[in-house]
Amino acid sequence: MGRYRVHSPEFKLQVVREVVEGHKTPAQACREYDIGESLLLRWRKQYAARGGAAFTERDQPDEIALARRVAELERLCGQLALENAVLKKALGHTRLRSATR
């Protein structure tokens, strides 16, 4: 009979983040935590689709999960807009310096 284990959401998130952030290769994580590559792949797909909330929102209706995802994406969009503005400002200063030379 095969092994069947239930992993906590925190454990799943820890393992996936270690792989996604490059601290471990998928093979290393699978060996260290004794999980299958297909299981890790499934967790990574869930994480890619839903971020950190991938393993905690099972019992919530889809509308609530989608609303949270939209809020997360809006926050990310705002952060990217801010970074873009900073980069444009820096580029403007670079152009001014090169024009005076």
Phi, psi and omega in degrees: 000139182284163178277141176226114180239148175253123181259142180290154176303323180295319179297313180301314181296319179299311182297313182296317180296322178299322180284313183297321182279357174085011178288331179218151172279160177304320180296318178298314181297318180297317179294312185296319184261002178055054176235158180280152179298323180293325177293315178298320178298317179298315179298320180294322177295318178297318180295318180296324182281325188232004178066209182298341180276002185301329187250008184238352188253025184301320187273357183269147177297156182301324182297319179292317179298319179293320179297319177294320179296318178298316179298319179296317180292323177296320177297316179297319179298317178298318179297316180294322178297319178296314178299320179298317179297319179296317180295320178296319179296316179296321179295321177299319178294323179295317180295321178296319179295318182288335180284333181275351182273000000 
